[in-house]
Amino acid sequence: MVEPKQASRFTAEVNRAALSQYAMEDRGDFADVDRGFIAAFPEKLYDDGVLLRDGRMLDYVADDAPAPDSVNPSLWRQSQLIRREGLYKVVDGLYQVRLSANITIVDAPEGLVVIDFGTDVGLAKAGLELFRRELGNDKPVVAAIYTHTHFDHYGGIKGIVDEADVASGRIPIIAPGTIESFNKHAIGENVITGNAMSRRMGYTFGLLLPHCDCGVVTGGIGSEDDGFRTKFSYIPPTDPITRTGEVRTLGGWDFEFLYAPDTEAPEEMHIWIPAIKALTCAENANHTMHNIQTIRGARTRDARNFARYLDETVVRWGGDVEVHYGPHTWPVWGNGTVVAFLESQRDLYKFIHDQSLRLANQGLTPLEAAEVVELPDAIGRKWFNRYYHGGLHHNVRAVFHKELGFWDGDPATIMPLLPEDHARRHVALIGRDKILQEGRDAIGAGDYRWAVQVLHHLVFADADDTEAKNLQADAYEQLGYQQEVPQYRAIFLTAAQELRDGIQAKSVVHTDNLDTILAMPVDLLFDFAAVHTDGARAADVDVRINFVFTTPGHPAQERWTMWVRGGVLNARPGRADDAHLTVTGPKAALASLLLQPARAAGTIAEHAVTTAGDTGALAVLASVQDTFDPYFSIVTP
């Protein structure tokens, strides 16, 4: 591995100049972040001998350490704050286990209500054990709540909740939206496009980078020191919240909900606990600007809805709230402070939405608008509105995408040449040596954005041009060091690393495990198979298979028929009399047949399913199924 290079004098100057944008004199967060501290995790945390987190990785981000030349000073400050992890008391009756994603424990009179579970089963288990050990609290868990559909808030649930207790009804799982909708969004976002998203996540969260001031400096809203192993789990919700104002009595306390769909997640909700005057707006209010469009990949969000639901929250509970706690970072205390925080976050998203579309109506393209929109000081100099997860530049472009679609308004971009074709023609026109020299000159002048773009032509014209790749890596690296947005930083630094060292076969996050497949609605299961179908290979195929899903111990069956014809895989409930094959069995076994038909013989031999008809239909299905490379190229053609 090539060692990262140090910050150039241009980068050092950019980061020093950035100080004037920030309210560096405001140190209030450093008091708040330590408030209520009870106990830390061990420096190294293991689960069955497997390392889960290593808190020492961030020792260099010390409170008294000035920002290195290679780190934007705002990102450095945020990293100093969020490296703190452990158990914290928020208010009487409310505790948080603070990790990259928080686990909130409500100590209600008749039992514990747990809100969100982090990413990993072992981390969630360790968090509850820390709570019980430090507080001597052996109350049972009586309810679980998912605030929204993202995996870093449900993935650890089986470390705290036994699935049998959910099945028996002893522990309800409350979640926003219908059960079908929550399952579909929670699982579909991470599975249907899971391979692409996982690879992109490696870039956006710096999973391939070293932890140092020339690499990952936290993830902005999480420390990123607990990603050594990610053991996801999932238990579908049992109690849906579909209307604002719904109340559940859990552990002896009332919990009131504000339903906030199509915001930071497709299904999301805010929660008010009047007994302790505690509020969470889930990830619609954070110590950061959030994403209107995630760079890792997901559906574009509605900035208007962020603002609308935050305003509705202020109207409903702003007169009474005394603390706001979130699924990431630290709480906000005091009625006036909480209301000001929520109103400022509301105005942040409203400003981005309104100004983006004002400029769209003036004829600007998304990129042109992103280059000119600036937050007013009343919003932008608030630390909790800075760019530690979302970024203003890509959020402006996201509003365009949400409201106007993919086209930027320039006819030349409707049917552009492929990047490789354009690059080869560009190099043939101008000449490699001239382009290479222009890249060198740009780097020598500290013009790294131009250097990245001009050298991109050489790299995409010839992926073996090591000299061009190394030069572009140098430009990406310095550009990364200058970023306040940790995802921009991670993308640029990962690009530099892969240009120098090639693709490293590691650190791909997979969320398509048995739990998610079993919870997947059946129609989504067929959609998953459909996106693996190679249309060209399936063009002349005509095969139909009936699937009969059984549940052990229950007589009910769910029948579906699936067919591949003319290059397309379709499915619908019911059965077809003319099917070539009928397979019957539990969901896990049929999912295996559907998603891995090449292994059908083994599944059938193990008597996991029964068949009637021509099992050769599974071989036909296997012949048209594609496989995905988890390490596909990004920074080279």
N, C-alpha and C positions, 0 to 999 in steps of 0.2 A: 504494500500500500504506500502510495506517495504521501509524504507528510504535507499537511496544509501549509500554505504560505502565510506570512504575517500580513497585517494590514498595510497597505501602501500609504504614503503621506497624503494622497488625495482622500482616501477613505478616512484616515484619522481626522482630517480637516472637516469632512462632511459630518462625522459623528460629533465633533466638538461644536460645530455650528448648529447642530440640531438641538443643543441644550436650550437655545433661546425659545424654542417652540413649547417647552414644557414648564410646568409649575414646580421646578425642582425644590423650591423652598417649602412646599407642602409635604410634610412628613407624617401626616395623620394616619395614613394607612399602616405605618410601621407599629403604631400603638394598637390599632384595631386587629391586626393580623395575629398578634400574640394574646389578645384578650381571651380569657377563659381557658388558657392552656392547662391541661391536666397531665398528660403523659405522651411520650414519644414512642414510636416503634423502635425495635432494635435496629442498629445500623444495617444489619443484613437480616432479611426476613425470608424464611424458608417454609415450604409446604411439602411434606414427605421427601425431604432432601433436595427439593428443587428450589433454586433461588427465585424469589418473587420480586424483591426490590433491594436496592443498595443505596442507602441514603448518603453514603460517602461520595457518591458520584458528583454531588453538587457542593462539596465543601469549598470549592474555589469561588463560589458565588457568595462570598461573605458580606455581611451588612456594611462593614467598613472598607470594603474593596471598591475603588473607583472603577467605572466602566472601562474595560480595555479598549484599545483603538479598534479592535475587531468586532465590537458589539455596540449597537445603537444604545444610547444611554437610557432611553425610556424602557426598552426591552430588558436591559440589565436591571433597572430598578424593579420592574415587575417580577423578574426572576428571583431577586433577593427576597421578595415577599412570598412567592408561592412555593419556594423550596421547603417551607415549614409544613410538616405533616405530623399526624398523631391524633389524639383525642382532645376535643375542646368542648367546654360548656358554653352554650350560646345564651340561654336564660334558664331559669329553673324549669325543669321538665323537658329541655331540648338540648341535645348533644349532637356533635358531628364528628365522624371519623374522616379526617381530611387526608385525601390522597389525590391522585390526578383527577379522579372524580369522587365526590364526597358521598358518604353514607350518613344519612340523617336518622337519628334515633329519638323518637318521642317517648319519654318516660311518663306515660299516662297512668292514672290511678290503678287501672285493672290490667295493665300489661304494656308491652312495648309495641309501638307502631313504627315500622322502618320504612323510610322514604328513600328510594333509589339504592342501588347495590354495587355501584362501580362495575369494573370490567371483568374481574377475575374471582372465581369461586374461593380460592385460597386467601386472597386479600380480604374479601368480605368476611370470611370466617375469622381471620385474624383480627379484623376490626371489631367484631362483636365480642370476641374473647377479651380484647383490650378494654372495652367498655365494662364488661362484667367484672374483670379482675380489678380494675382501678376503683370502681364504684361499689363493688360488692352487691351488684344488682342481679338477682336471679329470676326476675319476672319473665314470664313466657312472652314470646313474640305472638301477638294476637291479630296483627294485620300487616299487610305489605302494600306499598303504593309505588306505582311507576308514574313519574311526572310526565314522561314523554317516550317516544318510540326509539331513541338512539341506544345502541348496544352498550355504551359505557355507563348506562344507568339501569340496565337489567341483567347484565352478563354475570354478576356475582351472586344472583339470588339463591342458588342452591348451597351457598356457603352459610346461609342464614335461615332459609325456609326449607322444610322437608316437603317434597311434592305430595306425600301421602296426607299431610295436614291440609293441603290445599284441596285435594280430591275429596277429603271427608267433609269439607266445609268449615273446619276449625279455624283456618287462616284464609280470609278473603284476600284477593289481590285486586286492588282498585286501580283503574287506569282510564285515561281519556279516550273517548270515542267508543263505538261498538266493539265488542270483542273481535269480530271478524276484521274490522278496519284496523284495529291496533295490531293484530297478528300480521295482517297483510303488509302494513307499513314497516313494522319492526323487523320483519323477516325479509320482505321483498327488497327493501333498500340495500340490505347487506348480502343478499344471495343472488338475485337475478343479475345484477351487475357486479357481483362480488369479486370476480377476478380482476376486473379493471380497477375497481375501487381499492382493492388491497394493494395493487402495485402503485397506484397514485398516493395512497396513504404512506407508503414507504418514503415517497418524496416529501409530501406535505408535512409530515410529523418527524422527519429526520431520523427514521428508524434505522437507516444505514450509516449514520454519522457517529463520530466519537463525541463523548461528553467533555467538552473543553471550550475555551473561549474562541476557538476557531471552528467549532462544530455546533452541537446542540446546546442551547442555553435555556433549557426548559421549553415547554410548549405554549407558554403564554397564559393558559388557564389551568395548566397541570404541570407537575414537576418533571414528568417523563422519566422518573427513576424507578418505575415499577412495571416496565414492559418486558421483563426477561421471559416471562411465560404468561400467556393469556389463555386461561381455561374458561371459555364462555359457558354459560348455562341459560336456560330459558324455561319459564313456566308461564303459560298463557294466563292472562287476567281472567277473573271470574265476576267482577263487579264493575260494569262500565259507567262512566260519567259522560253523559251526552247533553246535559243542559247546565247552564250557569245557575247557581243557587242550590244545587243539590247538596244535601248534608248527609254525612254518615257519622254515626256514633261508634267510635273505635277506642277500646280500652277505657271507656267511661268519659271521653271527651268528644265534643262535636268537631268535625272537620267539614268546612264548607268549601265548595269548589267553583272555580270560574273556568268554564270550558273555552279554550283558546286554540282552535285548530288552525292549520295553515299559517303557522308562525315559524318559530325556530325548528319545529318538527311538524309533520303532517297532523299528528295528534299530540296535543300538549294541554296542560291545565295548570292553573294557579291554585294554591291551597292556603286557606285561612284557618288558624286555630284560635278561636276567640278566648279560650281559657288562659292562654299565655300571650295573646296579642301578637302572634308570630305569623309571618306571611312568607311564602315563596312564590315567585313568578317563574319557577323552573329556569329555563335558559333564555327566557325573554328579557330578563334583567340580570346583568352580570357586571363584574369589574373589568369589562372590555366591551368594545364594539363587537357584535356578533356578525356572522355571515348571512348575507342575503342569498349568496350562492357559495356553497362550499367548494373549495378547490379540489378536494379529494373526489368530489362527484356526488351529487344528489339533486333532487328537484329544486328548482329555484323557488325561493320563499317570497312572501308578500310583506314588504316593508310597512305598508299601510296597516296590516294587521298587528304587527308588533306595537305600533303606536296606539291603535284603537284599543287593544286589550290592556295595555299598560294604563291608559287613561281610565278605562272602565274600572280597573283595579283601584286606582287612586280614589275614584268616586265612591266605590263600595266600602273600602276599608281604610282610606287615608286618614280619617279622623281618629282612628283607634290604634293603628299599627304602632308597635314599639320596636320591632326587629324584623329585618328581612334576611333570610338565609337562602343560599343557593346550592345547586348541585356541583358547582365549582367555586374555588377561591373562598373568601371569608365573608362573614355577615356584615350588615350595616345596622347600627343601633340608634335609637332615638327617633321619635315621631317626625320631627322636622327634617332630620337628616335623611330618613327613609323616603319621605314624600319628595324631597328635593332630588334624591337619587332616581326615583321612578319617573318623575316629570322630566328630568334631563335625558334619561334614556329614551323616553317617549319622543322628546323633541329631536334627538339624534336620528332616529329612524324616519321620522316625518320629514326632517330636513333632507336626508339622502333621497327619499322618494320624490319629494316635491321638486327639488332642484334638478334632479336627473331628468324628470319629465319636462320641466321648464326648458331645459336646454335641448331636449329631443324635439320639442315643438318649435324651437328656433332653427332646427335643421342640423344640429351637431350630431356626429356619430358617437357611439358609446365610448370609444377611446378618446375622442376629442373632449367629451364631457368629463371623463375621468381625470383628464389632465388639468382641468380648470376648477372643478368643484373643490372648495376648501371649507372646512367647518369654521363657523364663527367662534371667537374666543369663549363666549359664554357656554359653548358646548365642548369645543375641542381642547380646552385647557383643564377640563375635568379628567382626572386620571382614569376614572371608570369608563370614559368614552374613547380611550385610546385604542390602538390597533393590535390587540394581543391575541385575537383569534380571527375576526374579520378584518378587512382592510378597506379604507375608503375607495381606493382605486378600483378594486374589483367589485365592490358593492354597488357603485354607480353603474358599472357595466351590467351588473345583475338586474338592476331595475329595468334597464332597457330590454334585457332578454325576457324578463317576466311579462312586460307589457307590450313589447313590439316583436319578439321572436329573435331568431338567430341573425337575420340580415341586418347589416350595419348601415344600409342606405346607399352604399357605393356599388354601382353596377358591376365594377370590376371584381367584386368579391362574391358574386352569385355563383359563378362556375370557375374558380381559380384553378390554375395548374396545381398538380400535386407538388408538395415541397421538394421532393427529389428532382422532379422534372424542371421545376423553376430554378432550383439551385444549379443544375448542370448547365442550363441555358445561360444563366447569369454569369457563371464562371467562364463559359465559352466566349461570351461577349466581352467581358472585362479582362479576364486573365487571372490565373491563380496568384501569380507573384504580386500583382498590383493589389488584389484583395488582401492578401496576407500582409503586405506592407501597411495598408490602410488599417488593418486590425492592430498591428504593432503600434502604429502612430496613435490610434485612439486610446490604447491602454497606456501608452506613455504620457498622454494628456489627461488621464483620469476619466475619459469618456466611455465608461464601461457599458452603458446601454447600447451605444452605437457599435462598440467592439463586438458585443454578443451577436448583434443582428448581422453585421457584415461578415463575420466569420462563420455564421450559421450556413451561409451558402457553400463554403468550402467543405464543411463537415457533412452536409447532406448531399453534396456532389460526389464525395469520396469518403466513406466512413473509415477508410484506412489511412487517411491523411493525419498522421500523428502530430505533426507540427501545428496544423490548424486546430486540432482538438486540444492540444496543450495550451495554446494561446487563448482559445475560447474558455477553457477551464479557468485560466487566470482572471479573465474578465468576469465570469460568473461568480467566482469566489469573492472578489472585491465588492461586486454588487450585493452579494449576500450579506457581507459584513455591515453594509450600510442600512439594512432594513429594520424598521420597527416591527413589522408584521412577522412573527416567528415562522409562519408558513412560507412566506416569500423567502426568508432567510434559508429555511431548510431546503426548499426547492432549488435555489441557486447553488447552495453548497453541495447538495447531492448530485446535481448536474455536473459540477466541477469534478467531484470524486469519480463519477462513472466515466467521464471523458478521459480521465487519467488512468483509472484502474480497471475499467470494464464493469459489467454488471456482477454484483455479488449475490449469490444465491442464498439469501437469508432475509430475515425480518419481514416476511409477508404475513399479514394478519388474516387468518381464515375464520369466518363466522358461520360457515355452512356446516355445522356439526350436527350430531344426531338430534339434540334438543330442538334446534331450529327447524330441521327437516320434519320432525314429528309434529311440531306446532304449525307448520306451513299449511295454509288452506289448500285443499286438493287442487283447485284451479291454478294456484300459484305453483304447485308442484309440476303441473303440465307445462306452465309457462317456462319454468326452469329448464325442462327438457326441450322445449321449443327453441330457446335461444342457443341450444347446443346443436340444432339441426342445420347441417350444411345444405343450403338450398340447391346448389348446383348438383351435389351428389344425389339429392332426394328428388330431382326433377322428374325422373321416370319411375319412381317408386309408387306403389299402391298397396298399402298394408293397413289393416285395421285390427286393433287389439282391444278387448274388453278387460277392464280392471274392476275387481270386486274387493273393496277394502273391508276387512273385518276387524272387530275389536275383541280381544280375548275376554271371555266371560260375559259378553253381551251378544244377543241374537241379531241386533241391527247390523245391516250392511249398507255400504255406500257404493253405488255402481256408476262407473264412468266408461265411456267408450272414446278411444283415441285413434286417430287415423293420420297417416302421412300420405299425401297425394299432391303431385304437382309442385313439389319442393316445399310444402308447408305442413307443419304439424298442428293439428287442431284437436280439441277435446270438448266433450260436453257431458253432463249428467245423463245417465241411462245406459242402455245396452243396445248393441247392434246384432241383429240376427245373422248378418253376413260376415261377422268378424272371423278372421283367420285363427284367432286364439283368444281364449279367456283364461286369465290368471287370477287366482284368489288367494288372499293372505293378509296379514297385518300390514299397516301402513309402512313400517320400517322396511319390510321385505319388498313390498311393491315399489317403494321409492328406490331401493337398490336396483331392482330390475329396470326401472324407468330411466334412472340416471347413469347406470353402468350396465347396459344390456349385454356388453361383451362378456360379462361375468355371470350371465344368466345360468349357464350350466351348473355352476357351483351352488348358486342360490336354490335351484330346483333340486339338486342332489342332496342338499341339507334338509330337504322337506320343509323349507320355510314357506313355500307356496305350493299350491296345487294348480295344475294346468289341464285344459281341455282344448284340443285342437292342434294346430301345427306350430310347434315351438320354434320352427325355422323363422317365424315372423319376428322373433327377438333378434335373430342374426341379421335380418334385413334392417331392423331398427338400429342395431349397433353399427351397421355399415354406413349410415348417414349421420352418425353423431360425431360432432367435432370435439376436440380437446383444446384446452386453453393453457397457454404458456404463462405461468405466474411471473416470469421475469422478462416480459416483452420489452423491446427497446423503447426508450422515450427520448433520450438526448441525441441519439443517432438514428439514421433511417433503418 
